[in-house]
Amino acid sequence: MNLNGTAVHWHGLRQLNNPAGLYGPLKINGPTSQNYDIDIGPLLISDWFHQSPFSLFYEELCCNTPIPNSHLLQGQGVYYDETTGLRSGSFYSLGVARGKKYKISLVNAGTSTQFTFWIDGHTFTVVGTDFVPIEGYETDTLNIAVGQRYDIIIKANADCSHGTNFWIHARDCNSPTQISTLGILRYDPTSTELPPDSHDNRLNFGCLEPPAKFLVPVVSKKVGKPINGLTPNQYLNVSLQPYPKLDPDTHLLKWSLKNYPMYLNWSVPSLKLIQDNSDTTGVAFPQDYVPIFLDYPDNDWLYFLIEGMFNTTDPTIEVSNSSHPIHLHGHDFSILAQSHTPFDISTFSPNLDNPPRRDTAMLPQNGYLVIGFEMNNPGAWLLHCHIAWHASSGMAVQFVESSGQLQSMIRKAGIMPSLEDQCDAWTSWYDDYNVPAEHTQDAESGV
């Protein structure tokens, strides 16, 4: 892994494994733009559902977005029983020594919650976004979308005249009155007292990401002109579509990022399709694999527009005004433009001079996101919403990058016998056990 160094958020192959608890951090040491004394490592913020995510998924398809019962910090948290009002669980505790600087890698490992994060009595310096070290800026509050990572440095220099314990907060950015106390920063690690109430819930902070002017990569990069242009037939439009597709009267709706909600057959993964077919123009791919073939010269730039508000004449398509954390595999991307207003090509002015780089960025409500990346990593790379319910219902496309080079790489690596064995084993298991038990993935995207 050739990376700059930060925390990787790993999770199960299916996005629905995430709310079931199958996730964690992988720390990769690398450069940081400012000095610190102690690296605390990854600090995971997540939401917790007390029901099976696989049953909640079908509720999301037909009716309502599931609401988490509580939130967790590093796997710990408290829960207030709705009937009795009694509290159970425990708060995460972090001990610090006065005068020391601590680096923390914040990870939103949640299912659907965009978190607002802060620590009472402290500011901190943001020094990294996803895999990218940045120049650093000081703040006291930070919004973190699902799948995003931020490296921060906090100096233990608070005024302790009213106590040595301080609340660590994280709450849904859309719910300013929600309980936010998830952890405790302690200057005396032997203390067991709870901090005093701060009565500050960042009521008016909203859900915006940090402004682009603050997210300046240390390694400067100018964005080149796009080889693919930016035309309407290449726009990625977020929509809700009936499921099944041919039933306009269905009460089930699935998310999509292009013409179809994604559905992947795990018995026939994309790499197998690419290797099995000499024709790499897309004929071999089912339409619900939603492939976008990128066969351009190495190091050329590509631009893609993701928009949440657009005009359509298709009566079966429902345009949604939701915000979405958009995540790309295989690349960092440059954020060329991001707005809460509908896209207008006549006024589009991309930021090409060392714009923010990361692998997860918010598509704002009612607006658009324009990303750019270079042709330099052959593969089949997902672009998807990182909200588990949305990805699982099909809000994804896959960029099939440099398919000819990819075929050659697969042959040279000699991985096909192993891949064939794994595909056969999965198919046998699925046919012999899942299908008879009716544990099929017909409604899930496979992402």
C-alpha positions as CSV (number, residue, x, y, z in Angstrom):
1,M,0.0,0.0,0.0
2,N,1.6,3.2,-1.2
3,L,-0.1,5.8,1.0
4,N,0.7,9.1,2.7
5,G,-0.4,7.9,6.1
6,T,-3.6,8.1,8.0
7,A,-6.4,5.9,9.3
8,V,-8.2,3.5,6.9
9,H,-11.8,2.7,7.7
10,W,-12.3,-1.0,6.9
11,H,-15.7,-2.7,6.9
12,G,-17.4,-5.8,5.7
13,L,-17.9,-6.4,2.0
14,R,-21.6,-5.6,2.3
15,Q,-22.4,-2.1,3.6
16,L,-25.0,-3.7,5.9
17,N,-22.2,-5.5,7.7
18,N,-21.2,-2.0,9.1
19,P,-24.3,-1.4,11.3
20,A,-24.0,-5.0,12.4
21,G,-20.6,-4.1,13.9
22,L,-18.2,-5.5,11.3
23,Y,-15.8,-2.5,11.0
24,G,-12.6,-1.1,12.4
25,P,-9.5,1.0,11.8
26,L,-6.2,0.2,10.1
27,K,-3.5,2.8,11.0
28,I,-0.8,3.6,8.4
29,N,2.0,5.7,9.7
30,G,3.1,8.6,7.5
31,P,3.9,12.3,7.4
32,T,2.0,14.9,9.4
33,S,2.1,18.6,8.5
34,Q,2.6,19.7,12.1
35,N,4.5,18.4,15.2
36,Y,2.9,16.5,18.0
37,D,4.0,14.5,21.1
38,I,1.8,11.5,21.2
39,D,-0.3,9.7,18.6
40,I,-3.5,8.5,20.1
41,G,-4.4,6.7,16.9
42,P,-7.8,6.2,15.3
43,L,-10.9,7.4,17.3
44,L,-14.1,5.9,15.8
45,I,-17.4,7.6,15.9
46,S,-20.4,5.5,15.0
47,D,-24.2,5.1,15.2
48,W,-25.8,2.1,16.9
49,F,-29.0,0.4,15.9
50,H,-30.6,-2.1,18.3
51,Q,-32.3,-4.0,15.5
52,S,-30.9,-6.2,12.7
53,P,-29.7,-3.9,9.9
54,F,-30.9,-6.5,7.4
55,S,-34.5,-5.9,8.6
56,L,-34.0,-2.2,8.8
57,F,-32.8,-2.1,5.2
58,Y,-36.2,-3.2,3.9
59,E,-37.9,-0.5,6.1
60,E,-35.7,2.0,4.3
61,L,-36.7,0.7,0.9
62,C,-40.4,1.1,1.5
63,C,-41.1,3.6,4.2
64,N,-38.7,5.5,6.5
65,T,-35.0,6.0,7.0
66,P,-34.0,4.1,10.1
67,I,-33.0,6.2,13.1
68,P,-30.1,5.0,15.3
69,N,-30.9,4.3,19.0
70,S,-27.6,5.8,20.2
71,H,-24.1,6.8,19.2
72,L,-20.7,5.3,20.1
73,L,-17.2,6.6,20.6
74,Q,-14.5,4.0,20.2
75,G,-17.2,1.3,20.6
76,Q,-18.4,2.8,23.9
77,G,-21.4,4.8,24.8
78,V,-24.5,5.2,27.0
79,Y,-28.1,4.5,26.2
80,Y,-31.1,6.0,27.9
81,D,-34.0,3.6,28.0
82,E,-37.1,5.2,26.5
83,T,-39.4,3.6,29.0
84,T,-37.5,3.9,32.3
85,G,-35.1,6.7,31.5
86,L,-32.3,4.7,33.1
87,R,-28.8,4.9,31.7
88,S,-26.7,1.9,30.7
89,G,-23.2,1.6,29.2
90,S,-20.1,3.7,29.8
91,F,-18.3,6.7,28.4
92,Y,-15.1,6.5,26.5
93,S,-12.3,8.1,28.5
94,L,-9.0,9.7,27.2
95,G,-6.3,10.7,29.6
96,V,-3.9,13.6,28.7
97,A,-1.0,15.3,30.3
98,R,-0.9,19.1,30.5
99,G,1.2,20.8,27.8
100,K,1.4,17.8,25.5
101,K,0.1,17.7,21.9
102,Y,-1.9,14.7,20.9
103,K,-2.6,13.6,17.4
104,I,-6.0,11.9,16.9
105,S,-7.3,10.3,13.7
106,L,-11.1,10.8,13.7
107,V,-13.1,8.3,11.7
108,N,-16.8,8.4,11.0
109,A,-17.5,4.7,10.9
110,G,-21.2,5.2,11.1
111,T,-24.1,3.9,9.0
112,S,-25.9,7.0,8.1
113,T,-25.1,9.8,10.6
114,Q,-23.0,12.9,9.7
115,F,-21.4,13.9,13.0
116,T,-20.6,17.3,14.5
117,F,-17.5,16.8,16.8
118,W,-16.0,19.1,19.5
119,I,-14.4,18.9,22.9
120,D,-15.4,21.3,25.6
121,G,-12.7,23.9,26.5
122,H,-10.4,23.1,23.6
123,T,-9.5,24.0,20.1
124,F,-7.7,21.7,17.7
125,T,-5.7,21.9,14.5
126,V,-7.0,19.9,11.5
127,V,-3.9,18.5,9.7
128,G,-5.3,15.8,7.4
129,T,-8.3,14.9,5.3
130,D,-8.7,11.2,4.5
131,F,-5.3,10.2,3.1
132,V,-4.1,13.7,2.4
133,P,-1.9,15.9,4.8
134,I,-3.0,19.5,4.7
135,E,-1.4,22.8,5.8
136,G,-3.5,22.8,8.9
137,Y,-6.2,25.2,10.3
138,E,-7.4,25.8,13.8
139,T,-11.1,25.3,14.8
140,D,-13.2,24.1,17.7
141,T,-15.9,22.2,15.8
142,L,-15.8,19.8,12.9
143,N,-18.4,18.0,10.8
144,I,-17.5,14.5,9.7
145,A,-19.5,12.7,7.0
146,V,-19.9,8.9,6.9
147,G,-16.6,7.4,5.7
148,Q,-14.5,10.5,6.2
149,R,-11.3,10.7,8.3
150,Y,-9.7,13.8,9.8
151,D,-6.3,13.9,11.5
152,I,-6.4,16.5,14.3
153,I,-3.8,17.8,16.8
154,I,-5.1,18.9,20.2
155,K,-3.0,20.6,22.8
156,A,-3.8,19.8,26.5
157,N,-3.8,23.4,27.7
158,A,-7.4,23.9,29.0
159,D,-8.4,26.1,31.9
160,C,-8.9,23.5,34.7
161,S,-10.1,26.0,37.3
162,H,-13.6,24.5,37.2
163,G,-12.5,20.8,36.9
164,T,-10.1,18.6,35.1
165,N,-12.7,16.6,33.1
166,F,-14.1,17.8,29.7
167,W,-16.9,16.3,27.6
168,I,-16.0,14.9,24.1
169,H,-19.0,15.6,22.0
170,A,-20.4,14.0,18.8
171,R,-24.0,14.3,17.6
172,D,-26.0,14.1,14.4
173,C,-25.4,17.5,12.6
174,N,-29.1,17.6,11.7
175,S,-30.2,17.2,15.4
176,P,-28.8,20.1,17.4
177,T,-30.9,19.2,20.5
178,Q,-29.7,15.6,20.6
179,I,-27.6,14.3,23.5
180,S,-23.9,14.7,22.4
181,T,-21.8,13.6,25.3
182,L,-20.0,10.5,24.2
183,G,-16.6,10.6,25.9
184,I,-14.5,12.4,28.5
185,L,-11.1,14.0,28.2
186,R,-9.3,13.7,31.6
187,Y,-6.3,15.6,32.8
188,D,-6.4,13.4,35.9
189,P,-6.6,9.8,34.5
190,T,-7.6,8.5,38.0
191,S,-10.7,10.7,38.1
192,T,-14.1,9.0,37.8
193,E,-16.2,12.2,38.0
194,L,-18.4,13.3,35.1
195,P,-17.6,16.7,33.6
196,P,-19.9,19.6,34.3
197,D,-22.6,20.3,31.7
198,S,-21.5,22.8,29.2
199,H,-24.9,23.8,27.9
200,D,-23.3,24.3,24.5
201,N,-24.6,22.0,21.8
202,R,-23.3,24.0,18.8
203,L,-26.9,24.7,17.9
204,N,-26.3,26.8,14.8
205,F,-23.2,25.0,13.4
206,G,-25.2,23.2,10.6
207,C,-23.9,20.4,8.4
208,L,-21.5,22.1,6.0
209,E,-18.0,20.6,5.4
210,P,-15.0,22.8,6.1
211,P,-14.5,25.5,3.4
212,A,-12.2,24.5,0.6
213,K,-9.8,27.4,1.5
214,F,-9.0,25.6,4.7
215,L,-8.2,22.2,3.2
216,V,-5.0,23.0,1.4
217,P,-2.9,19.9,0.6
218,V,0.8,20.1,1.6
219,V,1.8,18.4,-1.6
220,S,0.6,20.9,-4.2
221,K,-1.1,19.7,-7.4
222,K,-2.7,21.6,-10.2
223,V,-5.6,20.0,-12.0
224,G,-5.3,19.5,-15.8
225,K,-8.0,19.9,-18.4
226,P,-10.5,17.0,-18.7
227,I,-10.0,14.4,-21.4
228,N,-13.7,13.3,-21.1
229,G,-15.3,16.8,-21.2
230,L,-18.3,17.5,-19.0
231,T,-21.5,16.8,-21.0
232,P,-25.0,16.0,-19.8
233,N,-24.8,12.3,-20.8
234,Q,-21.9,11.9,-18.4
235,Y,-23.6,13.5,-15.4
236,L,-24.2,11.3,-12.5
237,N,-27.8,12.0,-11.2
238,V,-28.9,10.8,-7.8
239,S,-32.5,9.5,-7.9
240,L,-35.0,7.1,-6.4
241,Q,-36.3,4.4,-8.8
242,P,-39.1,1.8,-8.4
243,Y,-38.1,-1.7,-7.4
244,P,-38.6,-3.9,-9.3
245,K,-37.8,-1.5,-12.2
246,L,-40.8,-2.6,-14.4
247,D,-43.4,-2.0,-11.7
248,P,-44.2,1.7,-11.5
249,D,-46.8,1.0,-8.8
250,T,-44.4,-0.6,-6.4
251,H,-44.0,0.9,-2.9
252,L,-40.3,0.0,-2.9
253,L,-37.8,2.5,-4.1
254,K,-34.0,2.1,-4.6
255,W,-31.3,4.7,-4.9
256,S,-29.3,5.1,-8.1
257,L,-26.4,7.1,-9.3
258,K,-26.9,6.7,-13.0
259,N,-29.5,4.9,-15.1
260,Y,-30.0,1.9,-12.9
261,P,-29.5,0.9,-9.2
262,M,-26.4,-1.2,-9.0
263,Y,-26.8,-4.9,-8.5
264,L,-23.6,-7.1,-8.5
265,N,-23.7,-10.9,-8.7
266,W,-20.9,-12.1,-6.4
267,S,-20.5,-15.2,-8.5
268,V,-19.4,-13.1,-11.4
269,P,-17.2,-10.2,-10.1
270,S,-16.1,-7.4,-12.5
271,L,-12.5,-8.6,-12.6
272,K,-13.7,-12.0,-13.8
273,L,-15.8,-10.4,-16.5
274,I,-12.9,-8.2,-17.7
275,Q,-10.5,-11.2,-17.8
276,D,-13.0,-13.6,-19.5
277,N,-13.8,-11.2,-22.4
278,S,-11.4,-9.8,-25.0
279,D,-14.0,-7.1,-25.8
280,T,-13.7,-4.6,-23.0
281,T,-16.2,-2.0,-24.4
282,G,-18.9,-3.0,-21.9
283,V,-20.9,-5.6,-23.9
284,A,-20.0,-8.3,-21.4
285,F,-21.3,-6.2,-18.4
286,P,-24.9,-6.4,-17.3
287,Q,-26.5,-3.0,-17.3
288,D,-27.1,-3.1,-13.5
289,Y,-23.3,-3.4,-12.9
290,V,-23.4,0.2,-14.0
291,P,-20.0,0.3,-15.6
292,I,-18.4,3.5,-16.9
293,F,-15.4,2.6,-19.1
294,L,-12.4,4.9,-18.8
295,D,-10.0,4.0,-21.6
296,Y,-7.9,7.1,-21.9
297,P,-4.1,7.8,-21.9
298,D,-2.3,7.5,-18.6
299,N,-2.2,10.7,-16.5
300,D,-5.0,12.4,-18.3
301,W,-7.6,14.1,-16.1
302,L,-11.3,13.1,-15.8
303,Y,-14.1,15.3,-14.4
304,F,-17.4,14.0,-13.1
305,L,-20.5,15.9,-11.9
306,I,-22.7,14.3,-9.2
307,E,-25.9,16.2,-8.8
308,G,-29.0,15.8,-6.6
309,M,-31.3,18.3,-8.3
310,F,-32.0,17.9,-12.1
311,N,-34.8,17.8,-14.6
312,T,-36.2,14.5,-15.9
313,T,-39.1,13.5,-18.1
314,D,-39.2,9.9,-16.7
315,P,-42.3,9.6,-14.5
316,T,-40.8,6.6,-12.6
317,I,-37.8,8.6,-11.4
318,E,-38.1,10.5,-8.2
319,V,-35.6,13.3,-7.7
320,S,-34.4,13.5,-4.1
321,N,-32.9,16.6,-2.3
322,S,-30.9,14.6,0.2
323,S,-27.2,15.1,0.9
324,H,-24.9,12.2,0.4
325,P,-21.2,11.3,1.3
326,I,-19.7,10.3,-2.0
327,H,-16.8,7.9,-1.7
328,L,-14.4,6.7,-4.5
329,H,-12.2,3.6,-4.4
330,G,-8.8,3.5,-6.0
331,H,-8.1,7.2,-6.1
332,D,-8.0,10.4,-4.1
333,F,-10.1,13.0,-6.0
334,S,-9.8,16.8,-6.3
335,I,-12.9,18.7,-5.2
336,L,-13.4,21.1,-8.2
337,A,-16.7,22.5,-7.1
338,Q,-19.3,21.9,-4.4
339,S,-22.6,23.8,-3.9
340,H,-26.1,23.8,-2.4
341,T,-27.5,25.2,-5.6
342,P,-28.4,23.4,-8.8
343,F,-25.6,23.0,-11.4
344,D,-25.3,25.6,-14.2
345,I,-22.6,24.8,-16.8
346,S,-22.6,28.5,-17.9
347,T,-21.4,29.7,-14.5
348,F,-19.2,26.6,-13.7
349,S,-15.7,27.8,-12.6
350,P,-13.7,24.8,-11.2
351,N,-11.0,25.2,-8.6
352,L,-7.9,23.9,-10.4
353,D,-5.1,25.4,-8.3
354,N,-4.3,22.8,-5.6
355,P,-7.9,22.1,-4.6
356,P,-8.8,19.9,-1.6
357,R,-8.0,16.2,-2.2
358,R,-9.7,13.3,-0.5
359,D,-11.7,10.2,-1.2
360,T,-15.0,11.1,0.5
361,A,-16.9,14.4,0.0
362,M,-20.5,15.6,0.6
363,L,-22.9,16.1,-2.2
364,P,-24.8,19.0,-0.6
365,Q,-28.6,18.9,-0.3
366,N,-30.2,20.4,-3.4
367,G,-26.8,20.9,-5.0
368,Y,-23.9,19.3,-6.8
369,L,-20.3,18.0,-6.4
370,V,-17.7,18.0,-9.2
371,I,-14.7,15.8,-8.7
372,G,-11.5,15.2,-10.8
373,F,-8.9,12.5,-10.8
374,E,-6.1,11.2,-13.0
375,M,-5.9,8.1,-15.1
376,N,-3.1,6.3,-13.2
377,N,-4.6,3.2,-11.5
378,P,-6.1,0.5,-13.6
379,G,-8.9,-1.3,-11.9
380,A,-12.7,-1.6,-11.3
381,W,-13.4,1.2,-8.8
382,L,-16.6,1.9,-7.1
383,L,-18.0,5.4,-6.7
384,H,-20.8,5.1,-4.1
385,C,-22.8,6.8,-1.4
386,H,-21.3,5.8,2.0
387,I,-24.6,5.8,3.7
388,A,-25.1,2.0,4.2
389,W,-28.8,2.0,3.3
390,H,-28.2,3.9,0.1
391,A,-25.2,1.9,-1.1
392,S,-27.0,-1.3,-0.3
393,S,-30.0,-0.3,-2.4
394,G,-27.7,0.5,-5.4
395,M,-26.5,4.1,-5.3
396,A,-23.2,3.4,-7.0
397,V,-21.4,3.1,-10.3
398,Q,-18.1,1.5,-11.1
399,F,-15.3,3.1,-13.1
400,V,-13.5,0.4,-15.2
401,E,-10.2,2.1,-15.7
402,S,-7.7,1.1,-18.4
403,S,-9.4,-2.3,-19.0
404,G,-6.7,-3.4,-21.5
405,Q,-3.9,-2.8,-19.0
406,L,-6.0,-4.4,-16.3
407,Q,-6.4,-7.6,-18.3
408,S,-2.6,-7.7,-18.7
409,M,-2.0,-7.1,-15.0
410,I,-4.4,-9.9,-14.1
411,R,-2.7,-12.4,-16.4
412,K,0.8,-11.4,-15.2
413,A,-0.3,-11.7,-11.5
414,G,-1.6,-15.2,-12.1
415,I,-4.6,-14.7,-9.9
416,M,-7.3,-16.2,-12.1
417,P,-7.1,-19.8,-10.7
418,S,-7.6,-18.6,-7.2
419,L,-10.3,-16.2,-8.3
420,E,-12.1,-19.0,-10.1
421,D,-11.9,-21.2,-7.0
422,Q,-13.4,-18.5,-4.8
423,C,-16.2,-17.8,-7.3
424,D,-17.0,-21.5,-7.5
425,A,-17.0,-21.9,-3.7
426,W,-19.3,-18.9,-3.3
427,T,-21.7,-20.1,-6.0
428,S,-21.9,-23.5,-4.5
429,W,-22.5,-22.1,-1.0
430,Y,-25.1,-19.7,-2.2
431,D,-27.0,-22.3,-4.3
432,D,-26.9,-25.0,-1.6
433,Y,-27.5,-23.0,1.5
434,N,-28.7,-19.4,0.9
435,V,-31.3,-20.1,-1.8
436,P,-33.1,-23.0,0.1
437,A,-33.1,-20.9,3.2
438,E,-34.4,-17.9,1.3
439,H,-31.4,-15.8,2.4
440,T,-30.8,-14.3,-1.0
441,Q,-29.4,-10.8,-1.8
442,D,-32.0,-10.1,-4.5
443,A,-32.8,-6.6,-3.1
444,E,-29.2,-5.7,-2.0
445,S,-26.8,-4.2,-4.4
446,G,-23.9,-6.4,-3.4
447,V,-21.9,-3.3,-2.4
